[in-house]
């Protein structure tokens, strides 16, 4: 797997590099030297990456031609316009039809609820496009990630879906109606159905890179629970490299995208500080995420550190209420939700206006002359935060 992944990485750099052809030729020569150690896996990894990105043979020696959309600040962060082969296949099956039905029905019920907050609810659930004014507000507050289906939201929905699927079997077993021999097969079927439900939801929300990672993580938990030997709970984190490589294998065309980079960076920050529930550790997590924003976008929100820390739990509650009100329209709580959102966003608009009045801007921006050094500094500070914690976790495992 290591040789396969390294070949994928080298082939991607060859295709994405904006440098002259001699530089790409050096990468090809390095790949040839590298492939000697394990030629079949190296060739398969390079060919699979080239195919996933839609590359074609060109007239230049050792060079493939591809059409990639690369980030203007980071040439190596690119995505391809080519659709994923696995997602295309699933879209033509019953799962794809069910995903289209779920997406259309959710859109209809959100639109029938409220013209503005319905779009917000649809963005939370399916990753749609909310009102432009709301997007501007959340961008100023450094809270844009709540307007898309992030990996954390996908995982939260996975937990809820798994609980709902397991509930009937759990109640039957707790009431003594069935014994353990019948309970275990029912539990397996319940968790298997929850994984299939997550697959349908993955297709419905567009299979974005953060959702890909979260789906693979939930699937690996199901496989380890039912098909592999029991392991200590601390070994769960060791599955991260496998998920990392599996995502590169299945979703090669979007694995090097900016959204995937930010998603894995946020996961790294959360996992490194999740063992400590102290306030300082939670603030370090928010700081790490904001440093990623500073390194990538050259901006950091003035209120994001505290806003992200205190409001994120409320957004999980809002997601649950929106789901209940949309799935069960007979529960008349939608007007109360709309009134609460009106009041809450009124305070957010006031906060944004106060930031602009006091500081002259809603976010700190790096000037173009120091943007490059600012990104490097942000990256070094991020490394200084996470590396010591990672070393402590490794020491604890020993």
C-alpha positions in Angstrom: 0.0 0.0 0.0 2.9 2.4 0.7 4.4 2.0 -2.8 0.9 2.4 -4.3 0.3 5.6 -2.4 3.7 7.1 -3.1 3.2 6.4 -6.9 -0.1 8.2 -6.7 1.5 11.2 -5.0 4.4 11.4 -7.5 2.1 11.1 -10.5 -0.2 13.8 -9.1 2.8 16.1 -8.6 3.8 15.4 -12.2 0.4 16.3 -13.5 -0.2 19.3 -11.2 3.2 21.0 -11.3 3.2 24.3 -13.1 7.0 24.2 -13.5 9.0 23.6 -16.7 9.2 20.1 -18.2 12.7 19.4 -16.9 11.3 19.5 -13.4 8.6 17.1 -14.3 11.2 14.9 -15.9 13.1 14.8 -12.7 10.0 13.6 -10.9 9.5 10.9 -13.5 13.1 9.8 -13.0 12.6 9.7 -9.3 9.4 7.6 -9.8 11.4 5.2 -12.0 14.0 4.8 -9.2 11.3 4.4 -6.6 9.3 1.8 -8.7 12.3 -0.5 -8.9 11.6 -1.6 -5.3 8.0 -2.7 -6.0 7.2 -2.3 -9.7 3.6 -3.7 -10.0 2.2 -1.6 -7.2 4.1 1.5 -8.4 2.8 1.2 -11.9 -0.7 0.5 -10.8 -0.7 3.6 -8.5 0.6 5.9 -11.2 -1.8 4.6 -13.8 -4.8 4.8 -11.4 -3.9 8.4 -10.5 -3.5 9.4 -14.1 -6.9 7.8 -15.0 -8.7 9.4 -12.1 -7.5 12.9 -13.0 -8.5 12.4 -16.7 -4.9 12.6 -17.9 -4.0 11.9 -21.6 -0.8 11.2 -23.3 1.0 14.3 -24.7 3.7 14.8 -27.2 6.2 15.9 -24.6 8.5 13.1 -23.3 7.4 11.6 -20.0 4.6 14.1 -19.7 0.9 13.6 -19.5 -1.7 16.3 -20.2 -4.5 16.9 -17.7 -7.0 19.6 -17.0 -6.9 20.4 -13.2 -8.4 23.2 -11.3 -5.6 24.3 -8.9 -5.6 26.7 -6.0 -4.1 30.1 -7.0 -2.0 30.2 -3.8 -1.1 26.5 -3.6 -0.4 24.9 -7.0 -0.3 21.4 -5.5 -4.0 21.7 -4.2 -6.0 20.7 -7.3 -9.2 18.9 -8.2 -10.3 17.3 -11.5 -13.5 17.9 -13.4 -13.8 14.1 -14.0 -16.5 12.4 -12.0 -15.6 9.6 -9.6 -16.0 6.2 -11.2 -17.4 4.6 -8.0 -19.9 7.4 -7.4 -21.1 7.3 -11.1 -21.6 3.6 -10.8 -23.6 3.9 -7.5 -25.7 6.7 -9.0 -27.0 4.3 -11.7 -28.1 1.8 -9.1 -31.1 1.7 -6.7 -28.9 3.6 -4.1 -28.6 6.5 -6.5 -32.3 6.6 -7.1 -33.0 6.6 -3.4 -30.4 9.3 -2.9 -32.1 11.5 -5.6 -35.5 10.9 -3.9 -34.1 11.8 -0.5 -32.5 15.0 -1.8 -35.6 16.2 -3.8 -38.0 15.5 -0.9 -35.7 17.3 1.6 -35.5 20.3 -0.7 -39.2 20.5 -1.1 -39.9 20.4 2.6 -37.2 22.9 3.3 -38.6 25.3 0.7 -42.1 24.9 2.0 -40.9 25.8 5.5 -39.3 29.2 5.2 -37.7 31.1 2.2 -34.5 31.9 4.1 -34.2 29.5 7.0 -35.4 26.6 4.7 -32.3 27.2 2.6 -30.1 27.2 5.7 -31.7 24.0 6.9 -31.1 22.4 3.5 -27.4 23.5 3.6 -27.0 21.9 7.0 -28.6 18.6 5.9 -27.6 18.3 2.2 -25.0 20.9 1.6 -27.0 23.4 -0.5 -26.5 27.1 -1.1 -27.9 29.4 1.6 -28.8 33.1 1.2 -25.8 35.3 0.0 -26.2 37.6 3.0 -25.9 34.7 5.4 -22.8 33.4 3.5 -21.3 36.9 3.9 -22.1 37.0 7.6 -20.7 33.5 8.4 -17.6 34.3 6.3 -17.0 37.4 8.4 -17.4 35.5 11.6 -15.1 32.6 10.5 -18.0 30.1 10.7 -18.4 29.2 7.1 -17.9 25.5 7.7 -21.3 25.1 9.3 -23.0 25.9 6.0 -21.8 22.7 4.4 -22.1 19.1 5.4 -18.8 18.6 7.2 -17.2 15.4 8.3 -18.2 16.0 11.9 -21.8 16.6 10.9 -21.8 13.4 8.8 -20.4 11.5 11.7 -23.0 13.0 14.0 -25.8 11.9 11.7 -24.2 8.5 11.5 -24.4 8.1 15.3 -28.1 9.1 15.3 -28.9 6.8 12.4 -27.1 3.9 14.1 -29.0 4.6 17.4 -32.4 4.6 15.6 -31.6 1.4 13.7 -30.4 -0.4 16.8 -33.3 0.8 19.0 -36.0 -1.8 18.2 -33.6 -4.7 18.8 -32.2 -3.2 22.0 -35.8 -2.7 23.4 -36.7 -6.3 22.5 -33.6 -7.6 24.3 -34.0 -5.3 27.3 -37.6 -6.4 27.7 -36.6 -10.1 27.7 -38.6 -10.9 24.5 -35.5 -12.2 22.7 -32.4 -13.7 24.0 -28.7 -13.0 23.1 -28.7 -15.6 20.2 -31.5 -13.7 18.4 -30.3 -10.2 19.6 -26.9 -10.4 18.0 -28.1 -11.2 14.4 -30.7 -8.4 14.7 -28.0 -6.0 15.9 -25.8 -6.9 13.0 -28.6 -6.3 10.5 -29.4 -3.0 12.2 -25.9 -1.7 11.9 -25.6 -3.0 8.4 -28.7 -1.1 7.4 -27.3 2.0 9.0 -24.2 1.7 6.8 -26.4 1.4 3.7 -28.3 4.4 4.9 -25.0 6.3 5.2 -24.1 5.3 1.7 -27.4 6.7 0.4 -26.8 9.9 2.4 -23.3 10.1 1.0 -24.6 10.1 -2.6 -27.4 12.6 -1.7 -25.1 15.2 -0.3 -22.7 15.0 -3.2 -19.9 12.8 -1.8 -17.7 15.7 -0.8 -14.2 14.9 0.5 -15.1 15.4 4.2 -18.1 13.2 3.8 -16.0 10.6 2.0 -13.6 10.5 5.0 -16.4 10.2 7.5 -18.2 7.5 5.6 -15.0 5.4 5.3 -14.4 5.9 9.0 -17.9 4.7 10.0 -17.6 1.8 7.6 -14.3 0.7 9.1 -15.8 0.8 12.6 -18.6 -1.6 11.3 -16.0 -3.9 9.7 -13.7 -4.0 12.7 -16.7 -4.6 15.1 -18.2 -7.6 13.2 -15.5 -9.1 11.0 -12.1 -8.5 12.7 -10.6 -9.6 16.0 -11.4 -7.4 19.0 -8.9 -4.7 19.7 -8.4 -2.2 22.6 -10.2 1.1 22.2 -7.0 3.0 21.9 -6.2 1.1 18.7 -9.0 3.0 16.9 -6.8 5.9 16.1 -4.3 3.6 14.4 -6.9 3.1 11.6 -6.4 6.7 10.5 -3.6 5.8 8.1 -5.7 3.0 6.5 -8.6 5.4 6.0 -6.1 8.0 4.7 -4.9 5.6 2.0 -8.3 4.1 1.2 -9.7 7.5 0.5 -6.8 8.1 -1.9 -7.6 4.8 -3.6 -11.3 5.3 -4.0 -11.5 9.0 -4.5 -8.2 9.9 -6.2 -9.6 12.8 -8.2 -10.6 14.8 -5.1 -8.1 13.5 -2.5 -5.7 16.4 -3.1 -8.4 19.1 -2.9 -8.5 22.0 -0.6 -11.6 20.8 1.2 -10.0 17.5 1.9 -6.8 19.2 3.2 -8.9 21.4 5.6 -11.0 18.4 6.7 -8.0 16.2 7.7 -6.4 19.2 9.4 -9.5 19.8 11.5 -9.6 16.0 12.3 -6.0 16.1 13.4 -6.6 19.1 15.7 -9.7 17.5 17.2 -8.1 14.1 17.8 -5.0 15.5 19.4 -6.8 17.4 22.0 -9.9 15.2 22.5 -8.5 13.4 25.6 -8.5 16.6 27.5 -11.8 18.3 28.4 -10.1 21.4 29.9 -11.0 24.8 28.5 -7.4 25.4 27.4 -7.4 22.2 25.3 -10.6 23.2 23.6 -9.3 26.7 22.9 -6.2 25.1 21.4 -8.4 23.1 19.1 -10.2 26.3 17.9 -6.8 28.0 17.5 -5.4 25.2 15.4 -8.4 25.3 13.1 -8.0 29.1 12.7 -4.3 28.7 12.0 -5.2 26.5 9.1 -7.5 29.2 7.8 -4.7 31.8 8.2 -2.3 29.5 6.4 -4.7 28.8 3.5 -6.8 31.9 3.1 -4.4 34.5 4.7 -7.2 35.6 7.0 -8.3 34.9 10.5 -11.6 36.0 12.1 -11.4 38.2 15.2 -14.3 36.4 16.8 -13.8 32.9 15.4 -11.8 31.5 18.3 -14.6 32.0 20.9 -17.5 31.8 18.4 -16.5 28.4 17.1 -15.9 27.1 20.6 -19.2 28.2 22.1 -21.7 28.0 19.2 -20.7 24.7 17.6 -22.6 22.6 20.2 -25.7 24.7 19.5 -25.4 24.0 15.8 -25.6 20.2 16.5 -28.9 20.9 18.4 -30.2 23.0 15.5 -29.3 20.2 13.1 -31.4 17.7 15.1 -34.4 20.1 15.4 -34.3 20.8 11.7 -34.2 17.1 10.9 -37.2 16.4 13.1 -39.2 19.3 11.7 -38.5 18.2 8.1 -38.9 14.5 8.5 -42.0 14.9 10.7 -43.9 18.0 9.5 -46.8 17.2 11.8 -44.6 18.4 14.7 -45.4 22.1 14.7 -42.1 23.5 15.9 -40.9 25.1 12.6 -42.3 28.5 13.5 -40.6 28.5 16.8 -37.3 27.6 15.1 -37.8 30.4 12.6 -38.4 32.9 15.4 -35.3 31.6 17.3 -33.1 31.9 14.2 -34.4 35.5 13.6 -33.4 36.5 17.1 -30.0 34.6 17.0 -28.9 36.0 13.7 -30.0 39.5 14.7 -27.3 39.2 17.5 -24.8 37.9 14.9 -25.4 40.9 12.6 -24.9 43.2 15.6 -21.6 41.4 16.5 -20.4 41.7 12.9 -21.2 45.5 12.8 -19.4 45.9 16.2 -16.3 44.2 14.8 -16.2 46.4 11.7 -16.8 49.6 13.8 -14.2 48.8 16.4 -11.5 47.1 14.4 -12.2 48.4 11.0 -12.7 44.9 9.6 -14.4 41.7 10.4 -11.2 39.7 9.9 -7.5 40.1 10.1 -6.0 39.9 6.6 -2.3 39.4 5.8 -0.9 42.0 3.4 0.3 40.6 0.1 3.9 41.6 0.9 3.9 39.3 4.0 1.3 36.8 3.0 3.9 34.1 2.2 5.8 34.5 5.4 2.5 34.7 7.3 1.4 31.3 6.0 4.8 29.8 6.9 4.5 31.2 10.4 1.0 29.9 10.8 2.1 26.5 9.7 5.0 26.4 12.1 2.7 27.5 15.0 0.2 24.8 14.0 3.0 22.2 14.1 4.2 23.5 17.4 0.7 22.9 18.8 0.1 19.5 17.4 3.5 17.8 17.4 4.1 17.9 21.2 0.6 16.5 21.8 1.1 13.7 19.3 4.4 12.8 21.0 2.6 12.6 24.3 -0.1 10.3 22.8 2.6 8.0 21.4 4.3 7.9 24.8 1.0 7.0 26.5 0.5 4.1 24.0 3.8 2.6 24.9 
